[in-house]
């Protein structure tokens, strides 16, 4: 055998390897834009809201306790925040345990309830059956 065999598939082998990794790259791209990036943005937003905590902000702790900040941290490095959870009942929580910051609602933001259809009593079962079956009074 003086003639060496020609391997034609070698040129396609490099391209074939690249096409095998292309679906993995596409899957990673989809995961990045649908899962990883939004989570990073949410973490950045939460970190900024925790850094901007001030007196009077309503917060929710990791345990689900609602309270109002009565003494904010003195410096960005300070981890302890005093939260009033009931009248004259204050607790000290760590900044990391705060899961949400709810801005205080001003008293003048409350909208008055209009009289009329919004305050009308809910229809009873008889009224609903009459509406369904088309029975009329009389």
C-alpha positions in Angstrom: 0.0 0.0 0.0 1.9 2.9 -1.3 -1.2 5.2 -1.5 -2.3 6.7 1.7 -6.1 6.9 2.2 -7.6 10.4 1.9 -9.6 11.5 4.9 -12.2 13.9 3.5 -14.2 14.1 6.7 -11.4 15.9 8.5 -12.4 19.3 7.0 -16.0 18.7 8.0 -15.0 17.5 11.4 -14.0 20.9 12.7 -17.3 22.4 11.4 -19.2 19.4 12.9 -17.7 20.0 16.4 -18.8 23.7 16.2 -22.4 22.7 15.2 -22.5 20.4 18.2 -21.8 23.3 20.7 -24.2 25.8 18.9 -27.3 24.5 20.7 -25.6 24.7 24.1 -24.6 28.3 23.4 -28.1 29.1 22.3 -29.6 27.5 25.4 -27.2 29.4 27.6 -28.2 32.7 25.8 -31.9 32.0 26.4 -31.3 31.2 30.1 -29.2 34.4 30.5 -31.8 36.7 29.1 -34.8 35.0 30.6 -33.5 34.0 34.1 -30.1 35.3 35.1 -30.2 38.9 33.8 -33.6 39.8 35.3 -32.6 38.3 38.6 -29.4 40.4 38.7 -31.4 43.5 37.9 -33.9 42.7 40.7 -31.0 42.1 43.2 -29.4 45.4 42.2 -32.7 47.3 42.7 -33.3 45.6 46.1 -29.8 46.5 47.2 -30.4 50.2 46.2 -33.7 50.3 48.0 -32.0 48.8 51.2 -29.3 51.4 51.0 -31.9 54.2 50.7 -33.9 53.2 53.8 -35.0 56.2 55.8 -37.2 56.9 58.8 -40.9 56.4 58.1 -40.5 53.7 55.4 -42.6 50.6 55.8 -40.7 47.4 55.5 -41.4 43.7 55.4 -38.9 41.4 57.2 -38.0 37.9 56.0 -40.3 36.5 58.6 -43.3 38.4 57.2 -43.4 41.1 59.9 -44.6 44.5 58.8 -43.2 47.5 60.5 -42.1 51.2 60.1 -38.5 52.2 60.3 -38.1 54.3 63.5 -34.3 54.6 63.5 -32.5 54.1 60.2 -28.9 53.0 60.0 -26.3 55.7 60.8 -23.9 54.6 58.0 -24.0 52.4 54.9 -21.9 49.8 56.8 -24.3 49.7 59.8 -26.4 46.5 59.6 -28.9 47.1 62.3 -32.2 48.9 61.7 -34.8 49.7 64.4 -38.3 48.9 63.3 -41.5 49.7 65.1 -43.9 46.8 64.7 -46.7 48.0 67.0 -47.2 51.2 69.1 -44.3 51.5 71.5 -42.9 48.2 70.4 -39.6 48.4 68.6 -37.3 45.6 67.4 -33.9 45.7 65.9 -33.6 43.8 62.6 -30.6 43.2 60.3 -30.6 45.0 57.0 -30.2 41.7 55.1 -33.5 40.3 56.6 -35.6 43.0 55.1 -37.3 41.5 52.0 -39.3 44.5 50.8 -39.5 48.3 51.3 -43.0 49.7 51.1 -43.1 53.5 50.8 -45.5 55.2 53.3 -48.9 56.1 52.0 -49.9 59.7 52.5 -53.2 60.3 54.2 -54.3 62.6 51.3 -53.7 59.9 48.7 -56.8 57.9 50.0 -59.7 58.2 47.6 -63.2 58.6 49.0 -65.6 55.8 48.2 -68.4 56.9 45.8 -71.9 56.1 46.6 -74.0 54.2 44.1 -73.3 50.9 42.4 -70.0 50.3 44.2 -71.8 50.3 47.6 -74.8 48.4 46.4 -75.4 45.1 48.2 -74.4 41.9 46.3 -77.3 40.3 44.5 -78.9 37.3 46.3 -79.3 33.8 44.9 -82.9 34.6 43.8 -81.8 37.6 41.8 -79.0 35.6 40.1 -81.4 32.7 39.2 -83.9 35.1 37.8 -81.2 36.6 35.7 -80.0 33.2 34.4 -83.4 31.7 33.6 -85.2 34.9 32.5 -88.0 34.7 35.0 -89.8 38.0 35.5 -91.7 39.2 38.5 -95.5 39.4 38.2 
